[in-house]
Amino acid sequence: MASVDECRQALQDLATRLDRNAEAQERIDLDRTLACRITDLGTAFHGRLEGGRLVDLADGDDPKAKIALSIGSDDLVALVHGRLDVMSAVASRRVSIKANPFDLMKLRKLL
């Protein structure tokens, strides 16, 4: 099981990657609050997806987040580092994403 610090670092790595990719890709019109709930650690992180970037990343849950991910710690680390495909993780219920259908389509472009 990955630690809280490893999960925090994985999300920071994801934010860095999205920041680099945002310049190279067409602008993604997505401005939503995001909560990432780590199911096996009983912790959460929150931030904001803004123009293809993950910003304002902080510890703690955001129960009003427009996009909510529920994921195990090891799966989060594997997903961020490319060892787990997001579509197969969702299909196998290793990752749960709650968002409206239009936001889900935009998220696919990011991930």
C-alpha positions as CSV (number, residue, x, y, z in Angstrom):
1,M,0.0,0.0,0.0
2,A,1.3,3.4,-1.0
3,S,1.6,6.1,1.7
4,V,-0.2,9.4,1.9
5,D,3.0,11.1,0.9
6,E,3.4,8.9,-2.1
7,C,-0.1,9.7,-3.2
8,R,0.4,13.4,-2.7
9,Q,3.6,13.2,-4.8
10,A,1.8,11.2,-7.5
11,L,-0.8,13.9,-7.8
12,Q,1.9,16.6,-7.9
13,D,3.6,14.6,-10.7
14,L,0.3,14.5,-12.5
15,A,-0.1,18.2,-12.1
16,T,3.4,18.8,-13.5
17,R,2.6,16.5,-16.5
18,L,-0.7,18.2,-17.2
19,D,1.0,21.6,-17.0
20,R,3.6,20.5,-19.6
21,N,0.9,19.0,-21.8
22,A,-1.4,22.0,-21.6
23,E,1.0,24.0,-23.7
24,A,1.4,21.4,-26.4
25,Q,-2.3,20.4,-26.8
26,E,-5.4,22.4,-27.9
27,R,-6.9,24.2,-24.9
28,I,-9.4,22.0,-23.1
29,D,-12.4,24.0,-21.8
30,L,-12.8,22.4,-18.4
31,D,-12.9,24.4,-15.2
32,R,-14.1,22.2,-12.4
33,T,-13.4,21.3,-8.8
34,L,-11.9,17.9,-8.3
35,A,-11.7,15.6,-5.3
36,C,-9.5,12.5,-5.2
37,R,-10.5,10.1,-2.5
38,I,-7.9,7.4,-1.6
39,T,-10.2,4.6,-0.4
40,D,-7.6,2.4,1.4
41,L,-6.0,5.2,3.3
42,G,-9.2,7.0,4.3
43,T,-7.7,10.3,3.0
44,A,-8.4,12.7,0.2
45,F,-7.0,15.6,-1.8
46,H,-8.7,18.3,-3.7
47,G,-7.9,20.8,-6.4
48,R,-9.2,22.4,-9.5
49,L,-9.0,21.4,-13.2
50,E,-8.5,24.6,-15.1
51,G,-7.7,24.8,-18.8
52,G,-6.1,21.3,-18.9
53,R,-4.1,21.9,-15.7
54,L,-4.4,20.7,-12.2
55,V,-4.1,23.6,-9.8
56,D,-4.5,24.5,-6.2
57,L,-3.8,20.9,-5.1
58,A,-4.3,20.5,-1.3
59,D,-4.9,17.9,1.4
60,G,-8.5,17.2,2.4
61,D,-11.8,16.3,0.7
62,D,-14.1,18.6,-1.2
63,P,-17.6,17.1,-0.8
64,K,-19.0,19.7,-3.3
65,A,-16.4,18.8,-6.0
66,K,-17.9,18.6,-9.5
67,I,-15.6,15.7,-10.4
68,A,-14.8,13.0,-7.8
69,L,-12.4,10.1,-8.2
70,S,-12.3,7.2,-5.8
71,I,-9.2,5.1,-6.1
72,G,-6.8,2.9,-4.0
73,S,-3.4,4.2,-3.2
74,D,-1.4,1.7,-5.2
75,D,-3.7,2.2,-8.2
76,L,-3.3,6.0,-8.0
77,V,0.5,5.7,-8.1
78,A,0.3,3.1,-11.0
79,L,-2.1,5.3,-13.0
80,V,-0.1,8.4,-12.7
81,H,3.1,6.6,-13.6
82,G,1.6,4.9,-16.7
83,R,1.5,1.4,-15.3
84,L,-2.3,1.3,-15.2
85,D,-4.6,2.3,-18.1
86,V,-7.4,4.6,-16.9
87,M,-10.0,3.1,-19.2
88,S,-9.3,-0.5,-18.0
89,A,-9.1,0.7,-14.4
90,V,-12.6,2.3,-14.7
91,A,-14.0,-0.8,-16.5
92,S,-12.6,-3.1,-13.8
93,R,-13.9,-0.7,-11.0
94,R,-10.5,0.0,-9.6
95,V,-11.2,3.6,-10.3
96,S,-14.6,5.3,-9.9
97,I,-15.2,8.7,-11.5
98,K,-18.3,10.7,-10.7
99,A,-18.9,13.5,-13.1
100,N,-21.4,14.6,-15.6
101,P,-21.1,12.9,-19.0
102,F,-19.7,16.0,-20.8
103,D,-17.0,16.4,-18.2
104,L,-16.1,12.7,-18.6
105,M,-15.5,13.2,-22.3
106,K,-13.2,16.1,-21.7
107,L,-11.4,14.2,-19.0
108,R,-10.6,11.5,-21.5
109,K,-8.6,14.0,-23.5
110,L,-6.5,14.9,-20.4
111,L,-5.8,11.4,-19.4
